[in-house]
Amino acid sequence: MKSGESKPDSVAALLPDAKLLGVAPEYLAQQCTTIASMAWYHFDEFFTDESRKTKNNLSLTVVSHDHTIAAMRQGCERGLIYARAVNAARRWVDLPPDFYVTASLS
């Protein structure tokens, strides 16, 4: 992707057999999902030009062997939880200190 181009709406990843990497299928899917979701983060809350804002809907398709589908699904769900937590913390750090008051965070 060249500089100035927008991010794609969807990404597909064909994951190798987790055994080849010495990890569990759940862990492999978790890491893939976490990394993709964290890479998608972009702080654009104060952009006034709507065309520069990133869409918040990344569609990630993870392809794997049939016998690991349940474990992969569970790993993807856990990876999304971790990524959402990290991205929320990143957003809070990027915001100006006076944006939130203590009462609104509790």
Secondary structure, 3 states (H helix, E strand, C coil): CCCCCCCCCEEEEECCCHHHHCCCHHHHHHHHHHHHHHHHCCCCCCCCCHHHCCCCCCEEEEECCHHHHHHHHHHHHHHHHHHHHHHHHHHHHHCCCCCCCHHHHC
